[in-house]
Amino acid sequence: MTIATMTWRALSRGLRPLLLLALPVGGLLLALLLRVVAEGGDPVLADQVVRDLGTSVVVPLTALLVAVNGLGNEVDDSSVVHVLATPTSRASVLAQKMLVVCGVSALLGALTAGGMAGVMGSEEVTSWVVAGAVSGLANGAVFTALSAWVKHAVMIGALYLVLWEGMLIGLAPRARFLSLHHASMAVAEQFRDARASVDLTDLSATGGVMVLVVALLLGFVLAWWALRRMRLAKGS
């Protein structure tokens, strides 16, 4: 059985699928409620809600839960040590785990953002699918690293989203080049009609891609470092 298969089974067994789907389903239900309250589709409201709630809160939190269940729980109870003791290299173990975590996060992100946009009547559903997928991918990598380094990663990850992505980035617009949310918005902008009424971000597409690439690479390196140190500590 490959590491990727084991990770997938860890995410799909028991009640975990219900946990991972809770936020996306909640986002879709909220979008449906807002459509009913607005008495029909409202493209402007749809884009605002998906931008400010779907891709900035629901998608990152979902990626956080996927990362914790894909790696964090194994780190917390030290069961990951048994996997690290196999002949498979740490880099290969992590690559397979991140492939599953980031893939699932990207899929759920795309379905969540695209679904919310479609339900609320957005005219830019494709761009929201892209935004959700990119956000899920990047946050999956970052939260995998967080899960490898600390216990209670859910709490710390939620604080990061509230304090950094939610508050500080809003108060310091010049720091948006350090925001995963604005990076995903910058990529999504490339798939939107130039006449779209809602602006997503003032971050350039190049800047957004650079932030996302750095997040993926840094997430992998930091998580690999954490697993490397853990194995040495257990073997000493």
C-alpha positions in Angstrom: 0.0 0.0 0.0 1.4 3.4 -1.0 1.7 6.4 1.3 -0.8 8.2 -0.9 -3.3 5.4 -0.6 -2.9 5.4 3.2 -3.4 9.1 3.4 -6.5 8.9 1.2 -7.9 6.2 3.5 -7.2 8.3 6.5 -9.3 11.1 5.0 -12.1 8.9 3.8 -12.7 6.5 6.7 -15.3 6.9 9.5 -16.9 10.3 10.0 -14.0 12.2 8.6 -15.6 12.8 5.2 -18.6 14.4 7.0 -16.2 16.6 8.9 -14.3 17.7 5.7 -17.6 18.4 3.9 -19.2 20.3 6.7 -17.8 23.7 5.8 -18.3 23.4 2.0 -21.9 22.3 2.4 -22.4 25.1 5.0 -21.1 27.6 2.4 -23.4 26.3 -0.3 -26.4 26.4 2.1 -25.6 30.0 3.1 -25.3 30.9 -0.6 -28.7 29.4 -1.2 -30.2 31.2 1.7 -28.8 34.5 0.5 -30.2 33.9 -3.0 -33.6 33.3 -1.5 -33.4 36.4 0.7 -32.3 38.5 -2.3 -35.2 37.0 -4.3 -33.0 35.8 -7.1 -29.5 35.8 -8.4 -27.4 38.9 -7.8 -24.0 38.7 -9.7 -22.4 41.6 -7.7 -23.5 40.2 -4.3 -22.4 36.7 -5.4 -18.9 37.9 -6.2 -18.6 39.8 -3.0 -19.8 36.9 -0.8 -17.5 34.3 -2.5 -14.6 36.7 -2.4 -15.0 37.7 1.3 -16.4 34.5 2.7 -16.0 31.6 0.3 -12.4 31.9 -0.7 -11.1 33.7 2.3 -12.8 31.6 5.1 -14.5 28.4 4.0 -11.8 27.2 1.5 -8.8 27.8 3.8 -10.5 26.3 6.8 -11.4 23.3 4.8 -7.8 22.9 3.6 -6.7 23.2 7.3 -9.0 20.3 8.3 -7.7 18.2 5.3 -4.1 18.9 6.3 -4.7 18.0 10.0 -6.4 14.8 9.1 -3.9 13.9 6.4 -0.8 14.5 8.5 -1.3 16.4 11.7 -3.1 13.7 13.6 -0.3 11.2 12.8 2.2 13.7 14.0 0.3 14.4 17.2 0.0 10.7 18.2 3.5 9.8 16.8 2.1 7.2 14.5 3.9 8.9 11.6 7.1 7.5 13.0 6.2 4.1 11.8 5.9 5.3 8.3 9.2 7.2 8.5 10.9 4.0 9.7 10.2 2.3 6.3 12.8 2.4 3.5 10.7 5.1 1.8 12.5 8.4 2.0 11.1 11.3 4.0 10.8 13.4 0.9 8.8 10.7 -0.9 6.5 10.2 2.2 5.8 13.9 2.4 5.4 14.3 -1.4 2.7 11.6 -1.5 1.0 13.0 1.6 1.0 16.5 0.2 -0.2 15.3 -3.2 -3.3 13.9 -1.5 -3.8 16.8 0.9 -3.4 19.5 -1.7 -5.4 17.6 -4.3 -8.3 17.1 -2.0 -8.1 20.7 -0.7 -8.0 22.0 -4.3 -11.0 19.9 -5.4 -13.1 20.9 -2.4 -12.0 24.5 -2.8 -13.1 24.5 -6.5 -16.4 22.9 -5.7 -17.1 25.2 -2.8 -16.2 28.5 -4.5 -17.7 27.5 -7.9 -20.8 26.1 -6.2 -21.4 29.2 -4.1 -20.9 31.4 -7.1 -23.3 29.4 -9.3 -26.0 29.2 -6.6 -25.9 32.9 -6.1 -26.0 33.8 -9.8 -22.4 34.9 -10.4 -21.5 35.5 -14.1 -17.9 34.6 -13.3 -18.2 31.0 -12.1 -15.1 29.8 -14.0 -12.9 32.3 -12.3 -14.3 31.2 -8.9 -13.6 27.6 -9.6 -10.0 28.6 -10.4 -9.8 30.8 -7.3 -11.1 28.0 -5.1 -8.7 25.4 -6.5 -5.7 27.6 -6.3 -6.5 28.7 -2.7 -7.1 25.1 -1.7 -3.8 24.0 -3.2 -1.7 26.7 -1.5 -3.4 26.5 1.8 -3.1 22.8 1.8 0.7 23.0 1.4 1.0 25.7 4.1 -1.2 23.9 6.6 0.6 20.6 5.9 3.8 22.3 7.1 2.0 23.8 10.1 0.5 20.4 11.0 4.0 18.8 10.8 5.5 21.4 13.3 2.9 22.0 15.9 0.1 20.3 17.9 -3.3 21.9 17.9 -2.7 23.1 14.3 -6.5 23.8 13.8 -6.4 26.5 16.5 -3.2 28.1 15.3 -4.3 27.9 11.6 -7.6 29.5 12.5 -5.8 32.3 14.4 -3.6 32.9 11.3 -6.6 33.2 9.1 -8.4 35.6 11.4 -5.4 37.8 12.5 -3.2 37.8 9.4 -5.5 37.2 6.4 -8.5 38.8 7.9 -7.3 41.7 10.0 -3.6 42.7 9.3 -3.8 42.3 5.5 -6.9 44.5 5.5 -5.2 47.2 7.6 -1.9 47.0 5.6 -2.8 46.8 1.9 0.9 46.9 1.0 1.3 43.5 2.6 -1.1 41.8 0.2 1.9 40.3 -1.6 2.2 38.0 1.5 -1.5 36.9 1.4 -2.5 33.6 0.0 -6.0 34.9 -0.4 -5.0 37.8 -2.5 -2.6 35.6 -4.5 -5.4 33.3 -5.5 -7.6 36.3 -6.3 -4.8 37.6 -8.6 -4.8 34.3 -10.5 -8.6 34.2 -10.7 -8.6 37.8 -12.1 -7.1 36.4 -15.3 -10.2 34.3 -15.9 -12.7 37.1 -15.4 -14.3 39.5 -17.9 -12.5 42.8 -18.0 -15.9 44.5 -17.4 -16.6 42.6 -14.2 -18.1 44.9 -11.6 -16.3 43.5 -8.6 -12.6 43.9 -8.2 -10.9 41.0 -6.5 -7.4 42.4 -5.7 -4.9 44.9 -6.7 -2.1 42.3 -6.6 -0.7 41.5 -10.1 -1.0 38.1 -11.6 2.8 37.7 -11.6 2.9 38.6 -7.9 0.1 36.2 -7.2 1.8 33.3 -9.0 5.1 34.0 -7.2 3.4 34.0 -3.8 1.7 30.7 -4.6 4.9 29.0 -5.9 6.8 30.2 -2.8 4.0 28.9 -0.5 4.1 25.4 -2.2 7.9 25.1 -2.0 8.2 26.6 1.5 5.4 24.4 2.7 7.1 21.3 1.4 10.6 22.2 2.7 9.3 23.1 6.2 7.2 20.0 6.5 10.1 17.8 5.3 12.4 19.5 7.9 9.9 18.8 10.6 9.6 15.1 9.6 13.4 14.8 9.4 13.8 16.2 12.9 11.1 14.0 14.3 12.8 10.8 12.9 16.1 11.8 14.4 14.6 12.6 17.8 12.8 9.2 17.9 16.0 7.4 16.9 18.2 9.1 19.4 
